[in-house]
Amino acid sequence: MNDYETVILMKPNLSKSKMENIITRVENKIRKFGNITRKQDLGEKKLAYKIKENDKGYYIVYQFKAKSRVKKSLESLYKTIDEIIKYIIIDKEEE
């Protein structure tokens, strides 16, 4: 298993239940391939520039250990959730 980190940036105006639903989907996807070692809810922050008409975003950072197939699977999930406006997945083994 490899070490990974992912940051997701969600629209800031989501309801609490919608945000929890997205977080649950992301965490379930990660757990399908490994386990979460750290979760940081950084909350809402002002963006340096607008992303998809948003000048603020809600940040969540995950560090986890998982099989390499997790990257493709997470990317597919992120692309299907319109409320996620930006994301990155970092393979810590490749640094």
C-alpha positions in Angstrom: 0.0 0.0 0.0 1.1 3.5 -0.8 0.8 6.7 1.2 -1.5 9.3 -0.4 -2.8 12.8 0.3 -5.9 14.3 -1.3 -7.3 17.8 -1.0 -10.9 18.5 -2.0 -12.3 22.0 -2.5 -16.1 22.2 -2.3 -18.5 25.0 -3.0 -18.9 27.0 0.1 -22.7 27.4 0.1 -23.6 23.7 0.6 -26.0 22.6 3.2 -24.6 20.6 6.1 -26.3 17.4 5.0 -25.1 17.8 1.4 -21.5 18.3 2.6 -21.7 15.3 4.9 -23.1 13.2 2.0 -20.1 14.1 -0.1 -17.6 13.5 2.7 -19.2 10.1 3.3 -18.9 9.1 -0.3 -15.2 10.2 -0.5 -14.3 8.4 2.8 -16.1 5.2 1.7 -14.2 5.2 -1.6 -10.9 5.6 0.2 -11.8 2.8 2.7 -12.6 0.5 -0.2 -8.9 0.6 -1.1 -7.2 1.2 2.2 -7.6 3.3 5.4 -7.6 7.0 6.3 -4.7 8.0 8.6 -5.6 11.7 9.0 -8.4 14.0 8.2 -8.3 17.8 8.4 -11.4 19.9 8.0 -9.9 23.3 7.2 -13.3 24.9 6.6 -14.2 27.8 4.4 -11.4 29.9 3.0 -11.1 32.8 0.5 -9.6 31.7 -2.8 -6.7 33.6 -4.5 -8.8 33.6 -7.7 -12.3 32.5 -8.7 -12.9 28.9 -9.5 -16.1 28.1 -11.3 -17.6 31.4 -10.2 -16.7 30.8 -6.5 -14.4 33.2 -4.6 -14.5 31.0 -1.4 -14.2 27.2 -1.0 -14.5 24.6 1.7 -11.3 22.6 2.2 -10.9 19.0 3.4 -7.5 17.2 3.5 -7.1 13.4 3.8 -3.9 11.4 4.3 -4.4 7.7 3.7 -2.7 4.4 2.9 -4.2 2.6 -0.1 -3.7 0.4 -3.1 -2.6 2.2 -6.2 -6.0 1.8 -7.9 -7.4 4.4 -5.5 -6.2 7.3 -7.6 -8.3 6.5 -10.7 -11.3 5.6 -8.6 -11.1 8.8 -6.6 -10.7 10.9 -9.7 -13.7 9.3 -11.3 -15.7 10.0 -8.1 -14.6 13.7 -7.9 -15.5 14.3 -11.5 -19.1 13.1 -10.9 -19.7 15.4 -7.9 -20.5 18.9 -9.2 -20.1 20.4 -5.7 -16.3 19.6 -5.8 -14.8 22.5 -7.7 -11.1 21.5 -7.4 -9.1 18.5 -6.1 -5.7 17.0 -6.1 -4.4 13.5 -5.3 -0.7 13.2 -4.3 1.1 9.9 -4.2 3.6 10.4 -1.4 5.8 7.5 -2.7 6.5 9.5 -5.9 7.9 12.6 -4.1 
